[in-house]
Amino acid sequence: TDLASRGLDIPFVDAVIQFDAPTDPKSFAHRCGRTARLGARGVAYAFLARHEDTFVQVQQLRSIPMKRYKHELTNADPERAEDVSKRIREILKKDRELCQKSLEAVVSHVRAYLSHELSLIFRVGKLKIVELARAYGCLHVPKMPEIWDQVQKEREKRMKNEGISMEQEGMGDMKEELMFDASVKYDEIKYLDEEKERRRQEELQDDGKKAEKERQSLRKERKRKKEEKKQKGEELKKRKIIQEWEDNMSKMGIVT
């Protein structure tokens, strides 16, 4: 990461793996420079999505040659990969702090992607954010405008392919589409740290009391408006009766 791209000289590092390209293309060489120190040999890998391949040409223009590393995933097993993801999520279910860190990591990743200097190559619209959140072990997709917009577009595309109109399904709540495990009740996940969990419970109680006060205030306001409406209705009814009586007296030539 950029955090370890400069100033570190760790002995015997013979390989550097970059999960994502740096936001500043100049930092790429500095990242790679953490290996092959003082005349030693080393290798640097960088993971790039298909739509990011042009980054290789950018580095070549800067006299930094890159070549594709051909590696066949002979043991790739989608079911095994999903099993690993489930095991990660099981760990996260036991500690709220880990859940929050996984969500924060995805948000940081997306924000870094949005601030990339090579925005024509690294386009957030091409980034598979939902799958990224799954890779980070998140229990659900973080609430972030860029993420929700992408989920919404994917949903509309799916509905169009299936021949379902927006009127038939309606937009509704996308919560289920943003959860990787519908059985998880996020609010019930506790901190392993007892002090943090105690503070969370206190905040929940305070929030509960505040919400109850707001509900009571709302009920009082509704009751007040209802009574005002009733009074106005009664006054209008009285005025109507008086007006009809005065009209009848007038027709009879009686001055009131």
URHUUR-V414046 format. One record per backbone hydrogen bond with DSSP energy under -1.0 kcal/mol. CO is the residue of the C=O (numbers start at 1). NH is the residue of the N-H. If there is no record, write none. Layout:
BEGIN
CO NH
CO NH
END
This chain:
BEGIN
2 5
10 13
14 43
16 45
18 47
23 117
24 27
25 28
27 31
28 32
29 33
31 34
32 35
37 40
43 16
45 18
49 52
50 53
52 55
53 56
54 58
55 59
56 60
57 61
59 64
60 63
72 74
73 76
77 81
78 82
79 83
80 84
81 85
82 86
83 87
84 88
85 89
86 90
87 91
88 92
89 93
91 94
92 95
95 99
96 100
97 101
98 102
99 103
100 104
101 105
102 106
103 107
104 108
105 109
106 110
107 111
108 112
109 113
110 114
111 115
113 116
118 121
118 122
121 123
123 126
127 129
128 132
129 133
130 134
131 135
132 136
133 138
134 137
139 180
142 144
144 148
145 149
146 150
147 151
148 152
149 153
150 154
151 155
152 156
153 157
154 158
155 159
156 160
157 161
158 162
159 164
165 169
166 170
174 178
178 141
181 184
185 188
186 189
190 96
193 197
194 198
195 199
196 200
197 201
198 202
199 203
200 204
201 205
202 206
203 207
204 208
205 209
206 210
207 211
208 212
209 213
210 214
211 215
212 216
213 217
214 218
215 219
216 220
217 221
218 222
219 223
220 224
221 225
222 226
223 227
224 228
225 229
226 230
227 231
228 232
229 233
230 234
231 235
232 236
233 237
234 238
235 239
236 240
237 241
238 242
239 243
240 244
241 245
242 246
243 247
244 248
245 249
246 250
247 251
248 252
249 254
250 253
END
